[in-house]
Amino acid sequence: MTIDPTTATLDECRDWLIKRAGWAKITDGNSGRWFWHIPGVPTALDYYESPIPETLDAAAEAMPSGWFWCVEFYKETFTVRADTLGRVCVVPAFDCDNELLARFRLAVACCMIDDAARKERGE
């Protein structure tokens, strides 16, 4: 799952976070319609829409545990920043048209940092 959190679209960020959580995008053989499914989980829990809605609350929930975020405004542009236990993640948001996209990009970037740290520790 490769994604650049500084340039990803909102849908790309949400799809990356969904796949990271274990969901798979499946096509219904009968209707040809796609849906999200977690392998090994009853199909009653499948989503035909995204399991992660386009909301600020969903962006906040997507942040890894222990990370704290803030928005830094400078003139007419802003960056989003997160900190945890000495690690800092800053995503420039000047090419973003809204805070929602910026916060989802930050969530992806922080998840990537956490994933890399876990891999480095052998977890």
Phi and psi in degrees as a GROMACS rama.xvg file:
@    title "Ramachandran Plot"
@    xaxis  label "Phi"
@    yaxis  label "Psi"
@TYPE xy
-103.209  133.151  THR-2
-153.69  145.83  ILE-3
-103.468  106.258  ASP-4
-66.3079  -13.1339  PRO-5
-83.9667  -14.9905  THR-6
-127.398  -4.49481  THR-7
-64.7435  148.622  ALA-8
-79.7385  169.646  THR-9
-60.0279  -45.6367  LEU-10
-63.3301  -39.8165  ASP-11
-63.7961  -41.3291  GLU-12
-63.1734  -48.368  CYS-13
-63.2262  -44.0554  ARG-14
-61.3815  -40.8477  ASP-15
-63.2148  -45.0287  TRP-16
-64.9186  -37.7788  LEU-17
-65.1769  -45.955  ILE-18
-65.6138  -36.8745  LYS-19
-61.6679  -32.6285  ARG-20
-79.711  -1.24287  ALA-21
103.594  0.45164  GLY-22
-78.2389  150.376  TRP-23
-123.744  143.104  ALA-24
-90.6595  116.13  LYS-25
-117.052  145.773  ILE-26
-101.687  130.135  THR-27
-70.0148  119.897  ASP-28
-62.2965  -28.52  GLY-29
-81.2809  -49.5892  ASN-30
-95.6422  -18.2083  SER-31
79.3222  0.814466  GLY-32
-82.1284  144.033  ARG-33
-92.8741  158.475  TRP-34
-152.682  163.767  PHE-35
-96.8215  134.337  TRP-36
-142.711  140.702  HIS-37
-98.1175  117.993  ILE-38
-54.1789  135.157  PRO-39
85.7667  -0.135473  GLY-40
-109.176  142.184  VAL-41
-52.7056  142.241  PRO-42
-65.7501  -13.1335  THR-43
-62.5218  -18.2508  ALA-44
-95.8736  6.83503  LEU-45
-69.5177  153.627  ASP-46
-120.373  129.006  TYR-47
-86.9729  -19.1321  TYR-48
-106.085  175.749  GLU-49
-65.6099  134.747  SER-50
-67.15  -16.1022  PRO-51
-111.688  110.548  ILE-52
-71.867  163.784  PRO-53
-85.6812  71.5336  GLU-54
-135.84  157.98  THR-55
-64.3606  -35.2566  LEU-56
-61.7477  -41.6683  ASP-57
-66.2058  -38.0891  ALA-58
-63.4795  -40.5336  ALA-59
-65.3634  -40.9877  ALA-60
-67.5341  -24.9625  GLU-61
-76.2233  -16.0705  ALA-62
-66.7468  136.593  MET-63
-63.1701  154.475  PRO-64
-58.7628  136.918  SER-65
91.9043  -10.4347  GLY-66
-89.9055  140.221  TRP-67
-122.254  132.186  PHE-68
-114.212  159.957  TRP-69
-151.352  159.898  CYS-70
-109.716  128.377  VAL-71
-109.836  117.488  GLU-72
-95.1806  138.502  PHE-73
-141.112  111.517  TYR-74
54.5022  -116.952  LYS-75
-103.712  7.13242  GLU-76
-120.295  168.577  THR-77
-148.331  160.131  PHE-78
-123.472  158.969  THR-79
-113.92  143.157  VAL-80
-137.034  145.3  ARG-81
-137.018  148.152  ALA-82
-133.189  145.918  ASP-83
-160.045  128.364  THR-84
38.7952  51.1144  LEU-85
85.6049  -8.58375  GLY-86
-98.4153  138.933  ARG-87
-125.265  140.14  VAL-88
-130.283  124.658  CYS-89
-124.015  128.216  VAL-90
-116.339  114.837  VAL-91
-64.714  136.045  PRO-92
-118.409  15.9786  ALA-93
-64.8421  -23.8067  PHE-94
-94.6743  4.44509  ASP-95
-88.4349  145.409  CYS-96
-98.7581  -1.50041  ASP-97
-160.352  161.458  ASN-98
-66.5634  -33.451  GLU-99
-58.4798  -50.433  LEU-100
-62.5033  -42.4494  LEU-101
-60.2775  -41.7772  ALA-102
-71.3013  -35.2987  ARG-103
-67.4148  -39.0282  PHE-104
-61.6831  -41.1803  ARG-105
-64.151  -41.6279  LEU-106
-60.0137  -43.9141  ALA-107
-61.757  -47.5796  VAL-108
-60.4004  -43.3447  ALA-109
-66.3159  -39.2255  CYS-110
-61.9676  -40.0936  CYS-111
-63.4274  -40.7492  MET-112
-63.7321  -45.1979  ILE-113
-62.1845  -43.6164  ASP-114
-62.0077  -42.6069  ASP-115
-65.033  -39.897  ALA-116
-65.462  -41.8728  ALA-117
-63.9173  -41.619  ARG-118
-63.3347  -41.9709  LYS-119
-62.3265  -36.2556  GLU-120
-80.0788  -6.66698  ARG-121
82.1302  20.2572  GLY-122
